[in-house]
Amino acid sequence: MIHFKFILVNHGIKIGCFLIFILTFQFNYSQSRPNIVMIMTDDLGYGDLGIHGNPYVKSPNIDALGRESVEFTRFYSYPSCSTTRAAVMTGRWPYRTGMLSVFYYAGLMQAKEVTIAETLGDSGYRTGIFGKWHLGDSYPMRPTDNGFQEALVHKGGGIGQPAGPPGNTYYDPILEHNNVSKRYEGYCDDIFFDSGMQFIRQSHEDKKPFLAYISTPLVHLPLTINDDKVDPYRKMGLHENNARLYAMVSNVDANVGRVMGLLKELGIEDSTIVIFMSDNGPRDRRTKNDNIPGRYNYNLRGTKTSVYESGIRVPFFIKYPSKFAGAIKIDNAACVIDVLPTLLEACKVSPADGVEIDGLSLLPLIEQKVADLPERLLYFQLHQSDVPFEYMHFAVRGPRYKLVAPQDNPHGIIFQPRDGELKSVLESLELYDVQKDSSEMYNIAGKHPEIVYDYLSSYENWWREVTQDRAKYGVNGVQPIYIGDPAEKVTVLSRFDWGGPGILSGRRWGQWIVHSEQGKYKITLRFDPVEEAGKAVVQFGKAIKEKGVNIGDTELVFYDVDLEENTGIFDAFIKHDDYRLLKTGMRFVDIERTD
């Protein structure tokens, strides 16, 4: 109003009124758009919450959130971390985005994908991620390259994995804050929630609508948490693994309570959409398709990486007090590809031009404007190869029935199956009436061959559609890591992102798919202490460099390496014979353009 008076004095009445109208409109529009807090847990099963009948775990804050929310009781993730996260970020089937599994070439999302952070950011939202990203650690796949304006994350699929610093743990971890490594004090779950809450508070003070994606690495292995939080569960007589796991659930629960308290304190509880979910089912051991001894799992079959129900059916609560009625349970099958279109519609934001969204908005169901979603089939598949194999470890979920092609060790599916194996898979397909038999105990494929045929035909059409464009991108459809781009001064290649024949054959060396800008480079190799003298080799395109290494060496530097602009396979290894048959791979390769 003071500004308006100033303009009146200066006889700019029309201009002043127009400015006031614009400013008022922008303020009201920003206030009318909901904030979003999306909390993603890691490896939390459907049965790992008190609200779902777990008799041991203490999760009062999450349970309260669930009771006050719209709950989708049959909500489906993908069987593992990265694929689910890609689907949530893009609203698209993971196979379209380049995501097949969790590591090696299979775990790098195509840079062409448009994320919810990019779409909301372009619409005026402030966007932040805190915790696990797991869609690529190097340019152009980092969260800051994909729409997140604030990012505090760990590398790779978990703290302590090969993508991050050796020796990194859940306590006092080294994390990446806007692509700069820094050590933080405290427990990782608390650190990420603290940062997310600071982001929420600052965004509110700046009167900016926000997307806060708090993606805790809990309750993923290792089961690291202080004994004082584990002891109450030990006293229940639980197995040590379950006692530790439930203590981690309780830690997440306490932080969820803090977030909900902050929203109430700031007076934005009613205008904020809160989502709580998990990326896949529970993990306990490497055998995937049997029940987990001593761990409550809601009588669902399978574990993480399985396409049985316990591997892919996860908690999903969505709360928006000013718009959604609470305490509603919806049994319609919904999926992670539905998160993006639901949130965009709630925020009145359109998808980016030209982007094909596979998911459906759940808003009509949530607002009780319709009784059912349009009838559809949901598709799930997982194996470790960087090339998708038709028929191998998939499931098709319809409104009532579910077709399953089971595999006990999907991470072992790395080579193209022979015709005999494919024939055996197709002859062993299982069909379940999951409305009546959610435990998947009674295979009715023999009684309903017509349903098996229809679902299998639909899967075949889906598989061809979502894999047909892979040849257009990178090498064999793999998103290249960029080196020499100004966006990333030093590119760090890790074992987490390598692949190739040395990995598939079980040997100790791998290769990376990269795109280089023409220039001179400093290339630093970091490796385990050398046990046998040999030669370190770097090869990319026409550039080949070799240098001797001695017993005990752990690092070697190549200076002034000339690289052309190229997309292809980057090799770095130590050879121990003249024929390159005996090789040792790198822990890390640091690549810096120096010209």
N, C-alpha and C positions, 0 to 999 in steps of 0.2 A: 504493500500500500504506500509506503514511503516513496518507492520508485515511481509509482503511479502519480503521486503528487508532484514529484520533480518534473515529470514529463508534462503534466498539466501546465505548470508554470512556463514551460518551454513550448507550449502550444502544440504538443505532439499527441493530442488526445487519441486519434485513431491508432497511431503506432503503439501508444501505451496500452490501450485496451486490448489490442491484438496480442502484445507480449504477455499481458496478464492472462489472457485466455489460453495462450499456448502453455505458459508455465503452470497454470492451474490444471489444464488438461493433462499435461505430462505427470504432474504430481498425483492427480487422482487415478490416472491410468496405472502408474507404478504401484499405487497402493491397492488397486483392484486385482493385480496379478498375484497369485499365491507364491510364497516362498516354497522351496522344496528342500527337505532333509531326507536323503536316501541313505539308510544304514544297511550295509552289506556285510554279512558274516561269512566266514570261510570254513567249509566242511561242517556246518551246523545242520544236523539232521532234523527231520520233522518231529521226531520224538525226543529231542534234546531240550524241550521246554516244559515247564510245569503246566502251562495252559493246555498242552496236548497229552496230559496224563502221566508225565514222568514223575515217579514217586520219590525221586532222590534230589533232582536239581532244584536249586533255589533261584528263580528268575522272576521276582515279583514285579519289577518295572516293565519288563517285556510282556509279562502276562497281563498287566493292567493296560498296556498299549493295545494288546490284542483284543481285549474285551471291549475297548472303546473304539475299535476300528472296524472297517469292513475287512473281513477275512476271507480270502479265497482258499478254501480247504483242499482244493485239488489244483494247486499251482505248480507248474513244472519248470525246472531249470534244465540246463544241459548236464551231462554226467561229470563235468570237470570245470575247473576254474575259468580258464581263458575263454572257452566257447560261450559260457554264460555271460561273462562280462562284455564280450563283443556284442552279443545279442541285446543286452540292456542298453549299451551305449548307442546302438544303431537302429534297433527295431527290426533287424534283418537276420535271416538264418545265418548262423556262423559260417557255413561253407561259402556263402557269398562273399564274406568279408576276408576270406583267406585263412580263417581259424579252423583248424582240424583237431588240435589237441593242446597240450600245455607247454611243451618246450621243443627245442630244436627248430627246424624250419616250420613246423606245424603250428607254432604259437606266436606268429607275427601278423598283426592286423594290417590290411592294405591301407596305405595312406590316403587313398581316394575316398575312404568311408567318411561320412558326415555324422558326427556324434551329437548327442543331445546337448553336450556342453557348447559345441559350436553353434547349434541352432538357437539355443536360449541366449548365448552370449551375443549373437547378432541382433537379438531382440531386446537388448538392454539389461540382461541378467548378469550379475556377478557370479562367477563359477569357480568352485574350488574342490579339489580332491585331496583326501587325507587317508593314506594307508596303502592299499594294494591296487595297482593298476593292471599289471600282468598282460599287456597287449603289445609290448615292445619297449626296450630301454634306450634305444638310440633313435636319432633323427632319421626319418620323420614320423616316428611312432610313439614318441613320448606324450604324456598327457598335455604338456604345454604346447605341443604341436597339434593337438586335437581339441582345442577349445577351452582348456582349463587355464584360467588366469592366475590361479594360485594352486600350487601343487607341493605337497609334502608326502613323499612316497618312498617305499623301499623298492629295490630292484628285483627283477625276476618274479618268480612265483611265491617267494617267501624269504623271510630274513634267515640268513645262514645258508642259503642255496648258492650255487656257483656263480650266479650273476652278480652278487654283491661282494663286499670286502671279505676276505678270509677271516674267520673267527667272529663275524658279526652275530649277535645274539638278541633275544627279545628285551634284554635289559641294557640300557645305555647304548642303543644301536646307532650306527652310522646310517643316515637317511639322506634322501635327495630333496633339497628345498629349492624349487624352481631350477632344477638341474645342477645345483651346487651341492657337493657332498659335505655333510656336517654331522658331528656327533651330538646326540641329544641325551639328556639325563632322564632316567626313569624307565618305566615299563612301556613297551611299544603301544599297547592298546590305549593306555592313558595319554600318551604323547599325541596320538592321532586324534583322539576325542578332544583333548585340550586345544589343539590347533584348529579343529573344525569349529569348536565353540567360539574361539576368538574370531574366526572368520564370520560366523553368524552375527556376533555382536557388532563387529565393525561394519558389516554390510547394513545392518539395521540402523546404526548411527548415521551412515551415509545415505539412508533412505533409498537403498538399492534393493530390488528383489534379488534373491540369490538361489543358487543350486549348490548345496553343500553335500557332497558325496563322501560319506565317512565309511571307508571300506577296510575294516579291521582285519589283520591277518589271523585273528583268533577265530575258531579254535583249531587251526591247522597245526599239524606236527611241526616242530617238537613240542611236547606238552610241558612247556617251561612256564612256571609260575611259582611264587614264593610259597614255602611250606605253610605259613600261617593261614593262607587261603585254602590250602588243600586239606588241612587237618580236620575240619568239620566233616568233610566227606569220608576221610579215612575212618573216622569214628563210627560211620554207618556200616563199616565192614565191606566197603566197596573195593573192587580191584584197583590197584594203584593207578592204572591208566584212566579208568573212569573217574576216580577221585580227582585227578589232575584236570581232566577234561571238563568236569562239572565246575571245578573252581574257575576255569577260564570262562565258562558260560556266565558264572556269577560276576566275574570282572566286567564282561561286556554289559551285563544287566545293570550294574551300578552306573556305568557310563551312559547307558541309554536313559536312566533316571536323571542324570545330570543334564542331558540335552533337553529332555522334556521340561525340567525345572527352569532352564534358561529361557526357553520359548515362553513359558508362563511369566517369568520375571520381566521379559521385554514387552509383554503384552501382545505377542504375535502368535500365540498358540492357535487361535481360531483361524488365522490367515495363512497357516503353514501346512503344506502337505507333508506328512511324515510317512515314509515307507520303511518297513523292516522286512528283510528277506535273507536268504542264504544262497550261495553260488552253486551248491550241489549237496548231495547227501553226505552221511557220515563216513569217515574213514577210520578203520581200526587196524587193519592189516592188509597184506597184499592179495589175499584171496578175496575176490570181489563179490561173489554171488551167493554166499551163504550168510546166515544170521550172525550177529555179532555177540559173542558170549558176554553176558553180564551188562550189556548196554541196552537200555530201553529204546526201541525203535518203532513203536506204534504198530507192531506186528506187520511191518512192511518187509519185503524181501530185497536182499541185495545190499550193496554199500556204494560208496563213491566210485565213480567210473563205470558203474553198472547201469544198464537201461531198464532194469527192474525198478519198481516203485521207490524203494528206499534210496536209490542212486539219484533220482531226478525229481521226486516230490518234496517240496521244501516249504517252510513257513513263508507266508506273505500277508502282511498287514498293511493297510493304507488308511490313514486318518487325515481328515480335513474338516474340522468341526463346523466351520461356517457354511459348508456345502454338502457334506456327506452325513447321513445318519449313521451313528455308531452302532456297535453290537449287532452287526449283520454278518451272517455266514453265507457265502455263495459257493455252491458245489459245481458250477460250470468249470470245465477244464480251461485254464488260462496258462500263459507261458511267458517266459522272459522277453520274447519279441514284442509282447504287448505293453511293456512298461513305457517305452518312448512314446508311442502314439497316445496312450492314456494321459501322460503328463503334458504333452503338447496341447492336447485338446483342453485339458483343465486350465492351462495357462493362456489359451486362445492364441497359440502360436502355430503357424503352418510349417510343415516339413520343408526342408530346403528344396528348391526347384530341381526336378529331374531325379530325385531320390525315390527309389522303389521301396516302400515299407511293407514288410511281410506281416507284421503284427496288426492286431485290431485294438481300437480303443475300448477299454473296459468301462468307460465312463457311463454309457447308457445302462449297464448292469448295476454299477455302483449307485447311480442316482435313481435306480428302480424304475426307469422309463421303459425297460423291456424285461421280459422274463428270461430270455435266453439269448446267447450270442448266435450269429449265423453258424449253421452246422459246418464244421471243418475238421480236418485231420491235422495233428501235430506230429512232427518228425524229429527224431533224435538219432544221432550216430556219433561214435567215437572210436578212433584207433590212432596209433602213434605215427604212422607214416606221414610224410609231407605230401603224399598223393592220396586222394580219396579212393577207396576201394568199394565198389558197389556190393551190397548185401552183407558187408562185414560189420557185425555188432550194431544193429539198428533197432529202433522201435517206432511203431506208428500208433498214436493214441487218438481214438475217436470218442464220440460222446459216451459210448458204453463199453466198447471193446478195445483191446490193445494187442497188437501183434509184436512179437519179440523174436529177434535173432540173437540169442545169448552167446556170450564169450566169457570164459573165466578170467582171461588175462588180455584185455584189449590193448594194453601197452605192448604186448608181444606181436601184434599184427603190424608188421613193418614191410613185408614183401607182398607183391601181388599174389593172391591165392591162386592155386591151380584149379582147373575145372573140377577135379574130383572133390576138392575141399568145398568149392562153391556148391556143388551138387549136394554134399552132405549138409551144408548149412540150410539150403532151401528145403531139404527133406525133414529138417528138425525144427522148423518154425513153430513157435508156440503162440496160442491165442488165449486171452483171458477176458472174462467179463469182470472188469475192474469195479463196476458199480456194486456187484454182489460179492466179489472176491478180490478185495484190495490187497490181500496177502499173496496173490498170484500162486495159489496152491493147486488149482485145477485147470490143467491145459485142455481146452475144448477145441483145439484145431481140427481134430478128426471129426467132430460133430458138425463143424461149420466150414467146410472147405470153400464155400462161396465167399465168405467174409475174408478168409485168408487170401484168396485170389484177388479180391477187390482191393484190399489194403496193400498187398504186395505190388499190384499194378500202379496204385497211387504213389507208393514209395519210389518205384522205378522212374515215374515221370518227374517226381520232385527231385530225385538225385541228379538226373540229367540236366534239369533246369538250373539247379544251384551250383553245378560244377562246370557248366559249359563255357564260362567266361574266364576260367583260370589261365588259359594259355595267353591271354592278353597282357598279363601282368608279370613283371620280374622274370625270373628263371623258373620254369615249371609252375608258374602261379605264385611263387614266393615273393613277398615284399622285400626288396633289397634294403639293406642298411646303407645310408649315405655317408660317405667320407669326403672331407675337404669342403663341406658346405659351411658358410659363415655361421649358420644357426647352431653349430656344435663344434667348438674349438678342438676338442680332443674326443675322438670316437673310441669307445672301449668295446672291443669284441670279447665276449665271454663264452665259456663252454655252454652256457644256457641256451644260446642262440645258434650254435653250430649244427651241422648235419652232414649228410653225404655218406659214402660207402664205408669210411672208417668208423662211423657210429653204427650204421646198420649191421655191420659184420661183427660188432662187439669189440672192436679194437679201440685204442686209446687216443685217437686223433679225429678231428673233424674239420670241416670247411665252413666258410661263411659266404652268403650271397650279398654282394655289395654293389653300390654304384659310386664311382669315383669321379671327381672333377679333375681336369688336367692340372698338374702342378708337381711341386717337390714336397716330399713327405718325410717326416721322422717317424719310424716305426719301432716301437719298443715291445719286445717279447718278454712275457713273464710266465715262468713255468716252475714246476716242481724241481727240487734239487736233482741235477743230472747224476745218474748212477753209472753211466757209460759214455765216454767221450764220443762226440759225433759232430755233425754240422747242422746248424740252424738254417732253415730254408724259408724264404718268403717268395711267393709267386702270385702274380695277378696280371692277367693279360700278357703283354710282352715282357713285363718286368720280372726278372728272376735274380734274387740276391741270396748268397750263401756266406756263412761265417762259422768258424769253428767254435765249439763249446767244450768246456772241460768239466771233469767230475766236480760236483758241488756247485756249479753255476746255477743261478736262479733268474738271471735277467740278461738280455742282450739287446743292443740298439743298432739299428740301421739308419744312417743319416743320408739325406739328399737322394731319396729314392724317387725316380721319375715315374709318374703314373699318367697314363692317358685317360681321357674321358671314356668310361667303359662301364658296362654292367655285366657281372659275371661272378665266377667262383674265386674267392680269395683263400689262398692256402698259406698256412704257417705251421711249421712242425720241426722237430729235430729228427734227423735220420741217423740210423746207427749202422747202415750198410750202404754199399754203392748202388743198390737197386731200389731203395726207398720202400722196401718191404717191412722193415722194422722202424716204426715211427713212434714218436711221442708228441702228443698234442700240447697246446698252450693252455695255461689258465686264463690269461688275458693277453690281448694285443691292443696296445694304445697307438692310435694313428693320428698324427697332427700334421696339418699342412703348414709348410714353413716358408713358402715363397710369397 
